[in-house]
Amino acid sequence: MTPDVLSPENPPGQVDLNKIENMFSEISPNYDLLNSVMSLGRHGFWRDCLSRRLLIKNPPGHFLDLATGTGDQLLSIKKFHPKSLLFGLDLAQSMLDLAKEKLQNAINNSAILEPMPTLILGDAIKPKLPAQSFDSITVSFGLRNVKAKKALYESVLNLLVPGARFLVLEVFFDPRSLLAPAHRWYLKKAIPFMAGQLFQSSTEAYEYLADSVLQFPHPERVIDDLLEAGFVRCDYQTYTFGVAAVIWGHKPL
Ligand SMILES: C[S@@+](CC[C@H](N)C(=O)[O-])C[C@H]1O[C@@H](n2cnc3c(N)ncnc32)[C@H](O)[C@@H]1O
């Protein structure tokens, strides 16, 4: 871990791309287990809730998953849209290597159908992909890591076909909730402690992830930003006592 990545001078919103990439490269071997711990085993259910809301304008569906990580959202989408053409983009090669292995195993075991999703190394803000080519674009547990959200929304609007849908899955901390003290303790204390014990590694990356959840705005604020960026017909649905939400908006026709 680069020592200055997570210092108080570098709160999550200020961390640059190289540092984000280094951090995810470091935790990539433990990422899937961490996701299960952080979501109390619910992330698979939340992913399926997002996959059910994908919009297909041109069958069998062209979907792009930004900040795709180890590919779990792509697997979920394939379950609901087996013949769709899928693209997953991420900044960290080590996360994509794990995604490739996981997706190839799923194809070999007939858990999902070919074609294999195309995995692309790159920045979600400057993807080298043709404009107006996707029916839906998704980002799961990744929006809170992107500093330049306005630029990301512009890029998504450029890549979607008119009328197509952008979907975000995120976990949220609601300070007004009755569960807030327990949730804060779980994020700030329990997760870094468990990660340190389970993975025998530095707890800094896990503290960063906890802070990124605590600092991420409420879904209604995210919707305000989407509307301001030019999306229309935006809404959201919460799950598991409001801890997770799927948020969506459409590119105007
Ligand atoms: C918390 S993980 C989420 C991974 C995956 N979407 C999931 O559902 O498990 C965040 C991912 O975002 C990626 N990431 C962060 N900033 C990015 C950017 N600007 N462009 C592309 N990927 C990015 C990281 O490399 C990491 O794999």
The ligand as a Gaussian input file, in Angstrom:
#p B3LYP/6-31G(d) Opt

LIG

0 1
 C      -15.510000      -1.522000      -5.324000
 S      -14.938000      -2.152000      -6.861000
 C      -16.425000      -2.640000      -7.672000
 C      -16.190000      -3.776000      -8.643000
 C      -17.420000      -4.374000      -9.310000
 N      -18.169000      -3.389000     -10.070000
 C      -18.342000      -5.063000      -8.362000
 O      -19.546000      -4.912000      -8.516000
 O      -17.889000      -5.810000      -7.490000
 C      -14.546000      -0.678000      -7.714000
 C      -13.838000      -0.929000      -9.052000
 O      -13.810000       0.320000      -9.749000
 C      -12.612000       0.373000     -10.499000
 N      -12.425000       1.784000     -10.854000
 C      -12.269000       2.850000     -10.016000
 N      -12.180000       3.997000     -10.709000
 C      -12.308000       3.659000     -12.024000
 C      -12.305000       4.399000     -13.248000
 N      -12.147000       5.726000     -13.256000
 N      -12.449000       3.722000     -14.405000
 C      -12.604000       2.374000     -14.412000
 N      -12.606000       1.613000     -13.296000
 C      -12.461000       2.248000     -12.120000
 C      -11.576000      -0.243000      -9.563000
 O      -10.431000      -0.669000     -10.254000
 C      -12.384000      -1.408000      -8.972000
 O      -12.234000      -2.586000      -9.708000

